[in-house]
Amino acid sequence: MDPEKFVQFQQQMRENSTEYQDFLKDLDGWTDDIKKKDEKLKTVNIEEKSQLPPIRNSLSKKKTKKKSREPKNTNRISGFDFKSWDKYDVDKALEEVDHEEDEEEYETDEEWEEKRTKEQANLLKEQGNQRFKEEKYVEAIECYTNAIRLDPQNVVLLSNRSMALLKQNKFGAAEEDTSVAIAIDNTFGKAYYRRAMARIGLNKLEAAKADLEKLLKLEPNNKLVKKELEKIDKQLNPEDFNDVGIVKPITKPPHKRSKKPLRKIKIEEIGKSKQDKPAKKIQEISPIQSKSPQIVKEQPKVTQILTTKSTEKENMVLEAPTSSLQLEKTWKAIRDDKKNLHSYFEKIDKKSYTKLFGFWFETCILEDILEILKKFYKNKEAFSTLLDISLIKRFSTAYSFLEKPYRDYIKQITDEFSNDNEFDRKVVERFIKLQR
């Protein structure tokens, strides 16, 4: 070989190798840049994306549901294996690709749409609850109605709207909403109770009684339901309750009577001196009146009886209750005397509120406690006591029937001390949630 040609060939080989190395360096640099851009795209704030409005006509598009495929054959034909390429069937490979595309499962975006509508319905429900709390019942009904259009199977929305309708004395519409809620879920207790209240307003006492009896089967220890049933029974059967407190003679056969000897009991009249004699007044008989004279007896004075009862209440020694029955009995006996009730309430251990008040805790009891707190307690101490009271199971039910002045007082002390670090944050947040 000619030496000059050899040198030229060697020089050309070196130039080719340097060009190849430069090409590889550029390629590596390009891959590094692509990786950096990819990482930046992955770290984009997702929250900013979620704030953007939905893409137009995104609901009409379809999305593929990934299907687990069998691992593909990784034995690829080398680019230099020309014999294998000659044997390769291109038409068959294209048919396999088309078959794989046909096997992909497509589904509409109904699930995403359902989730989005439920979120919107929940947002409208919260707005309705806020309007109800502010006693703006018309706006609350409008919010609940818009939410029901989005989520018609939601029994809570129907029940909430029925409550707002009850506040406006629209008993027929409230009955219809609760009936729909019961048809969807026949174990939803609030719907039975609110339908009973609506039927009482419509004077459908028998139907209301049937609803309360069904609710009592679901919640056997519900004192409020039992109380409403007693009221309905009094209205349906007034003659059964007219003789309450009257002692009637009991006739027993001789073999069942007591064998103990009878003893005399001395009866003393109160409010009358011994010198006074029972006088009878005879009214003059007019020609038109009946022939028999009418005898009018003087009624004994009862002022002394009332004073003795009041002094007994004042001198009553109150001890800390040990059972729910004892607390209920004593509370109802002294509830009119707030000073005495306050001293009795202070003797109750805060840790035993949930046990002692139990299922007989009603709106009237909560009102008594709020009056005591407002009159005898400082705001911070009252808020601490309310947090303990809110742990009672029936607190939310009792709170929902409170009048506006009591709600305003609770809101006032809540706004004042809700951010105080002295109180347990979980209990405070739960208490604020119960007010909604």
C-alpha positions as CSV (number, residue, x, y, z in Angstrom):
1,M,0.0,0.0,0.0
2,D,1.1,3.5,-0.8
3,P,2.4,5.2,2.5
4,E,0.6,8.4,1.6
5,K,-2.8,6.7,1.2
6,F,-2.3,4.8,4.4
7,V,-1.6,8.1,6.3
8,Q,-4.7,9.7,4.7
9,F,-6.8,6.7,5.6
10,Q,-5.5,6.7,9.2
11,Q,-6.2,10.5,9.5
12,Q,-9.7,10.0,8.2
13,M,-10.4,7.2,10.8
14,R,-9.3,9.6,13.6
15,E,-11.6,12.3,12.3
16,N,-14.5,9.9,12.2
17,S,-13.9,8.7,15.7
18,T,-13.8,12.3,17.0
19,E,-17.0,13.1,15.2
20,Y,-18.6,10.0,16.6
21,Q,-17.5,11.0,20.2
22,D,-18.9,14.5,19.7
23,F,-22.2,13.1,18.6
24,L,-22.4,10.8,21.6
25,K,-21.6,13.8,23.9
26,D,-24.4,15.8,22.3
27,L,-26.7,12.9,22.7
28,D,-25.9,12.5,26.4
29,G,-26.4,16.2,26.9
30,W,-29.7,16.1,25.2
31,T,-30.9,13.1,27.4
32,D,-29.8,14.9,30.6
33,D,-31.8,18.0,29.5
34,I,-34.9,15.9,28.8
35,K,-34.6,14.2,32.2
36,K,-34.4,17.5,34.0
37,K,-37.5,18.8,32.2
38,D,-39.4,15.6,33.0
39,E,-38.6,16.0,36.7
40,K,-39.7,19.6,36.7
41,L,-43.0,18.6,35.1
42,K,-43.5,15.9,37.7
43,T,-43.0,18.4,40.6
44,V,-45.7,20.8,39.3
45,N,-48.1,21.8,42.1
46,I,-51.2,19.6,41.8
47,E,-53.3,22.0,43.8
48,E,-52.8,24.7,41.1
49,K,-54.0,22.3,38.5
50,S,-57.1,21.3,40.5
51,Q,-58.2,25.0,40.7
52,L,-58.4,25.2,36.9
53,P,-61.9,24.8,35.4
54,P,-62.8,21.5,33.7
55,I,-61.7,21.1,30.1
56,R,-64.5,21.8,27.7
57,N,-66.3,18.6,26.5
58,S,-64.2,16.5,28.8
59,L,-67.2,14.5,29.9
60,S,-67.9,13.4,26.4
61,K,-64.4,11.9,26.0
62,K,-63.7,8.4,27.0
63,K,-60.9,7.1,29.1
64,T,-59.3,3.7,28.8
65,K,-59.2,1.3,31.7
66,K,-55.9,-0.4,31.7
67,K,-56.0,-4.1,31.4
68,S,-53.3,-6.4,32.7
69,R,-51.6,-7.8,29.7
70,E,-49.4,-10.8,29.3
71,P,-45.7,-9.9,29.1
72,K,-44.6,-9.3,25.6
73,N,-41.9,-11.4,24.0
74,T,-38.7,-9.5,24.4
75,N,-36.8,-11.5,21.8
76,R,-36.5,-8.8,19.3
77,I,-34.9,-9.4,15.9
78,S,-31.5,-7.8,15.6
79,G,-31.1,-5.1,12.9
80,F,-28.3,-7.1,11.3
81,D,-30.2,-10.4,11.3
82,F,-31.3,-10.2,7.7
83,K,-32.4,-13.8,7.4
84,S,-34.9,-13.4,10.3
85,W,-36.2,-10.2,8.7
86,D,-36.8,-12.1,5.5
87,K,-39.0,-14.6,7.3
88,Y,-40.9,-11.9,9.4
89,D,-44.6,-11.7,8.5
90,V,-45.6,-8.1,8.7
91,D,-49.3,-8.6,7.9
92,K,-49.6,-11.0,10.9
93,A,-47.9,-8.5,13.2
94,L,-50.3,-5.8,12.1
95,E,-53.3,-8.0,12.8
96,E,-52.0,-8.7,16.3
97,V,-51.6,-5.0,17.0
98,D,-55.2,-4.3,15.8
99,H,-56.5,-7.1,17.9
100,E,-54.8,-5.7,21.0
101,E,-56.4,-2.3,20.4
102,D,-59.8,-3.9,20.1
103,E,-59.4,-5.7,23.4
104,E,-58.8,-2.4,25.3
105,E,-61.8,-1.6,27.6
106,Y,-63.4,1.8,27.3
107,E,-65.7,3.4,29.9
108,T,-67.5,6.7,30.1
109,D,-66.6,9.3,32.7
110,E,-69.8,8.6,34.7
111,E,-68.0,7.7,37.9
112,W,-66.1,11.0,37.9
113,E,-69.2,12.9,37.1
114,E,-71.1,11.2,40.0
115,K,-68.3,12.1,42.4
116,R,-68.3,15.7,41.3
117,T,-72.0,16.1,41.7
118,K,-71.9,14.6,45.2
119,E,-69.2,17.1,46.2
120,Q,-71.3,19.9,44.9
121,A,-74.4,18.6,46.7
122,N,-72.4,18.4,49.9
123,L,-71.2,22.0,49.5
124,L,-74.8,23.1,49.0
125,K,-75.8,21.1,52.1
126,E,-73.2,23.0,54.2
127,Q,-74.6,26.3,52.9
128,G,-78.1,25.2,53.8
129,N,-77.0,24.2,57.3
130,Q,-75.5,27.7,57.7
131,R,-78.6,29.4,56.5
132,F,-80.7,27.2,58.9
133,K,-78.5,28.2,61.8
134,E,-79.0,31.8,60.9
135,E,-82.8,31.1,60.8
136,K,-83.0,32.0,57.1
137,Y,-85.3,29.1,56.4
138,V,-86.3,30.1,52.9
139,E,-82.7,30.3,51.7
140,A,-81.9,27.0,53.5
141,I,-84.8,25.3,51.7
142,E,-83.4,26.6,48.4
143,C,-79.9,25.3,49.1
144,Y,-81.3,21.9,50.1
145,T,-83.5,21.8,47.0
146,N,-80.5,22.4,44.7
147,A,-78.5,19.8,46.5
148,I,-81.4,17.2,46.2
149,R,-81.4,17.8,42.4
150,L,-77.8,16.8,42.3
151,D,-78.1,13.9,44.7
152,P,-81.8,12.8,44.9
153,Q,-81.0,9.6,46.9
154,N,-79.4,11.4,49.8
155,V,-81.8,10.9,52.8
156,V,-79.9,13.5,54.9
157,L,-80.7,16.3,52.4
158,L,-84.4,15.3,52.4
159,S,-84.5,15.2,56.2
160,N,-82.8,18.6,56.5
161,R,-85.2,20.2,54.1
162,S,-88.2,18.7,56.0
163,M,-86.8,20.3,59.2
164,A,-86.6,23.7,57.5
165,L,-90.2,23.2,56.2
166,L,-91.4,22.4,59.7
167,K,-89.9,25.6,61.0
168,Q,-92.2,27.4,58.5
169,N,-95.2,25.3,59.4
170,K,-95.3,23.7,55.9
171,F,-96.3,20.3,57.3
172,G,-97.6,18.8,54.1
173,A,-94.3,19.4,52.2
174,A,-92.3,18.2,55.2
175,E,-94.4,15.0,55.4
176,E,-93.7,14.3,51.7
177,D,-89.9,14.8,52.1
178,T,-89.7,12.5,55.1
179,S,-91.8,9.8,53.3
180,V,-89.4,9.8,50.4
181,A,-86.4,9.5,52.8
182,I,-88.1,6.6,54.6
183,A,-88.8,4.9,51.2
184,I,-85.0,5.2,50.4
185,D,-83.8,4.1,53.9
186,N,-86.4,2.7,56.3
187,T,-83.8,2.7,59.2
188,F,-83.3,6.4,59.2
189,G,-84.6,7.5,62.6
190,K,-84.7,11.3,62.1
191,A,-87.1,10.9,59.1
192,Y,-89.6,9.0,61.2
193,Y,-89.5,11.6,64.0
194,R,-89.8,14.6,61.7
195,R,-92.7,12.9,59.7
196,A,-94.4,12.4,63.1
197,M,-94.0,16.1,63.9
198,A,-95.4,17.0,60.5
199,R,-98.4,14.7,60.9
200,I,-99.1,16.1,64.4
201,G,-99.2,19.5,62.7
202,L,-101.6,18.1,60.1
203,N,-103.7,16.6,63.0
204,K,-102.9,13.0,61.8
205,L,-102.4,11.7,65.3
206,E,-102.8,8.0,64.5
207,A,-100.3,8.1,61.7
208,A,-97.9,10.1,63.9
209,K,-98.2,7.6,66.7
210,A,-97.4,4.8,64.2
211,D,-94.2,6.6,63.1
212,L,-93.1,7.1,66.7
213,E,-93.7,3.5,67.6
214,K,-91.6,2.4,64.6
215,L,-88.8,4.8,65.8
216,L,-89.1,3.4,69.3
217,K,-88.3,-0.1,67.9
218,L,-85.2,1.4,66.3
219,E,-84.2,3.4,69.4
220,P,-85.8,1.7,72.4
221,N,-84.1,4.1,74.9
222,N,-85.2,7.3,73.2
223,K,-86.9,9.4,76.0
224,L,-88.0,12.1,73.7
225,V,-90.1,9.7,71.6
226,K,-91.7,8.2,74.7
227,K,-92.7,11.7,75.8
228,E,-94.2,12.5,72.4
229,L,-96.1,9.2,72.5
230,E,-97.6,10.1,75.9
231,K,-98.8,13.5,74.6
232,I,-100.5,11.8,71.6
233,D,-102.1,9.2,73.8
234,K,-103.5,12.0,76.0
235,Q,-105.0,13.7,72.9
236,L,-106.4,10.5,71.5
237,N,-107.8,9.1,74.8
238,P,-108.4,12.1,77.1
239,E,-110.9,10.2,79.3
240,D,-108.1,7.8,80.4
241,F,-106.1,10.7,81.9
242,N,-108.9,12.6,83.6
243,D,-108.9,10.4,86.8
244,V,-105.2,10.6,87.4
245,G,-104.5,11.2,91.1
246,I,-107.9,10.1,92.3
247,V,-107.9,7.1,94.6
248,K,-110.7,4.7,93.7
249,P,-112.0,1.8,95.9
250,I,-110.7,-1.6,95.2
251,T,-113.0,-4.5,95.6
252,K,-111.4,-7.8,96.4
253,P,-113.0,-11.2,97.3
254,P,-112.9,-12.1,101.0
255,H,-110.2,-14.8,100.6
256,K,-107.8,-12.2,99.0
257,R,-108.3,-9.5,101.6
258,S,-105.6,-8.7,104.2
259,K,-105.9,-10.5,107.6
260,K,-104.3,-7.7,109.5
261,P,-106.5,-5.7,111.9
262,L,-107.6,-2.3,110.8
263,R,-106.3,0.8,112.7
264,K,-107.7,4.3,113.1
265,I,-106.0,7.2,111.5
266,K,-106.6,10.7,113.0
267,I,-107.3,13.3,110.3
268,E,-106.5,16.9,111.1
269,E,-107.6,19.8,109.0
270,I,-105.0,22.4,108.1
271,G,-105.7,26.1,107.8
272,K,-108.7,26.1,110.1
273,S,-108.9,26.8,113.8
274,K,-110.7,24.5,116.2
275,Q,-113.2,27.2,117.1
276,D,-114.4,27.5,113.5
277,K,-117.4,25.4,112.8
278,P,-118.3,24.2,109.3
279,A,-121.1,26.5,108.3
280,K,-123.6,25.8,105.6
281,K,-124.9,28.5,103.4
282,I,-128.4,28.1,102.1
283,Q,-129.2,30.1,99.0
284,E,-132.6,31.6,98.6
285,I,-134.9,29.7,96.3
286,S,-136.5,31.5,93.6
287,P,-139.7,30.2,92.0
288,I,-137.9,29.2,88.8
289,Q,-135.2,27.2,90.6
290,S,-135.6,23.6,91.7
291,K,-137.4,22.8,94.9
292,S,-134.4,21.3,96.8
293,P,-132.1,23.9,98.5
294,Q,-128.5,24.2,97.2
295,I,-125.9,23.7,99.9
296,V,-122.5,25.4,99.4
297,K,-119.6,24.3,101.6
298,E,-116.8,26.6,102.4
299,Q,-113.5,25.4,101.0
300,P,-110.6,25.0,103.4
301,K,-107.7,27.4,103.1
302,V,-104.6,26.0,101.4
303,T,-102.2,28.9,101.9
304,Q,-100.5,27.0,104.8
305,I,-100.1,23.9,102.7
306,L,-98.3,25.9,100.0
307,T,-96.0,27.6,102.4
308,T,-95.1,24.4,104.1
309,K,-94.2,22.8,100.7
310,S,-92.1,25.8,99.7
311,T,-90.2,25.7,103.0
312,E,-89.6,22.0,102.5
313,K,-88.1,22.7,99.1
314,E,-85.8,25.4,100.6
315,N,-84.7,23.2,103.4
316,M,-84.2,20.1,101.2
317,V,-80.7,18.7,101.6
318,L,-79.3,18.0,98.1
319,E,-76.6,15.3,97.8
320,A,-74.6,14.4,94.7
321,P,-76.6,11.9,92.6
322,T,-75.4,8.4,92.2
323,S,-77.8,7.2,89.4
324,S,-79.5,8.7,86.4
325,L,-83.0,8.0,87.9
326,Q,-82.1,9.9,91.1
327,L,-80.7,12.8,89.1
328,E,-83.8,13.0,86.8
329,K,-86.2,12.9,89.8
330,T,-84.4,15.5,91.8
331,W,-83.8,17.8,88.8
332,K,-87.4,17.9,87.9
333,A,-88.4,18.6,91.5
334,I,-86.2,21.7,91.9
335,R,-85.8,23.0,88.3
336,D,-88.0,26.0,89.1
337,D,-85.6,27.2,91.8
338,K,-82.5,28.1,89.8
339,K,-80.4,28.9,92.9
340,N,-81.1,25.5,94.4
341,L,-80.6,23.9,91.0
342,H,-77.2,25.6,90.6
343,S,-75.9,24.3,93.9
344,Y,-77.2,20.8,93.0
345,F,-75.6,21.0,89.5
346,E,-72.2,21.9,91.1
347,K,-72.2,18.7,93.1
348,I,-72.4,16.6,89.9
349,D,-69.0,15.3,88.8
350,K,-68.1,16.5,85.2
351,K,-66.7,13.1,84.3
352,S,-70.1,11.4,85.1
353,Y,-72.2,13.8,82.9
354,T,-72.6,11.2,80.1
355,K,-73.5,8.5,82.5
356,L,-76.0,10.4,84.7
357,F,-77.8,12.5,82.1
358,G,-77.9,9.5,79.7
359,F,-80.9,9.3,77.4
360,W,-83.2,11.6,79.4
361,F,-81.2,14.7,78.3
362,E,-83.7,16.9,76.5
363,T,-83.8,20.5,75.3
364,C,-85.5,21.8,78.5
365,I,-82.6,20.3,80.5
366,L,-80.1,22.0,78.3
367,E,-82.0,25.3,78.7
368,D,-81.8,24.9,82.5
369,I,-78.1,24.4,82.3
370,L,-77.5,27.3,80.0
371,E,-79.5,29.6,82.4
372,I,-77.4,28.4,85.3
373,L,-74.1,29.0,83.3
374,K,-75.2,32.5,82.2
375,K,-76.3,33.5,85.7
376,F,-73.8,32.0,88.0
377,Y,-70.6,31.2,85.9
378,K,-68.0,33.2,84.2
379,N,-67.8,32.8,80.4
380,K,-64.6,30.8,80.4
381,E,-65.8,28.4,83.1
382,A,-69.2,28.2,81.3
383,F,-67.4,27.2,78.0
384,S,-65.4,24.5,79.8
385,T,-68.6,23.1,81.3
386,L,-70.4,23.2,77.9
387,L,-67.5,21.2,76.3
388,D,-68.1,18.5,78.9
389,I,-71.9,18.6,78.4
390,S,-71.4,18.3,74.6
391,L,-70.1,14.8,75.1
392,I,-73.6,13.6,76.1
393,K,-75.1,11.5,73.3
394,R,-78.3,13.5,72.9
395,F,-76.6,16.9,73.0
396,S,-76.9,17.5,69.2
397,T,-80.6,16.6,69.2
398,A,-81.3,18.9,72.2
399,Y,-79.3,21.7,70.6
400,S,-81.3,21.5,67.3
401,F,-84.5,22.5,69.2
402,L,-83.0,25.4,71.1
403,E,-84.4,28.9,70.8
404,K,-82.3,31.7,69.3
405,P,-81.3,33.5,72.6
406,Y,-79.7,30.2,73.9
407,R,-77.9,29.6,70.6
408,D,-76.6,33.2,70.6
409,Y,-75.2,32.7,74.1
410,I,-73.4,29.5,73.1
411,K,-72.1,31.2,69.9
412,Q,-70.8,34.1,72.0
413,I,-68.7,32.1,74.4
414,T,-67.6,29.7,71.7
415,D,-66.2,32.6,69.6
416,E,-64.5,34.0,72.7
417,F,-62.7,30.9,73.8
418,S,-62.6,28.5,70.8
419,N,-58.9,29.5,70.1
420,D,-57.8,29.2,73.7
421,N,-55.0,26.6,73.9
422,E,-56.1,25.7,77.4
423,F,-58.9,23.5,76.0
424,D,-58.5,20.2,74.0
425,R,-58.6,21.1,70.3
426,K,-60.4,17.9,69.3
427,V,-63.2,18.5,71.8
428,V,-63.5,22.1,70.7
429,E,-63.7,21.2,67.0
430,R,-66.3,18.6,67.8
431,F,-68.3,21.1,69.8
432,I,-68.2,23.6,66.9
433,K,-69.2,20.9,64.4
434,L,-72.2,20.0,66.6
435,Q,-73.5,23.5,66.3
436,R,-73.7,23.4,62.5
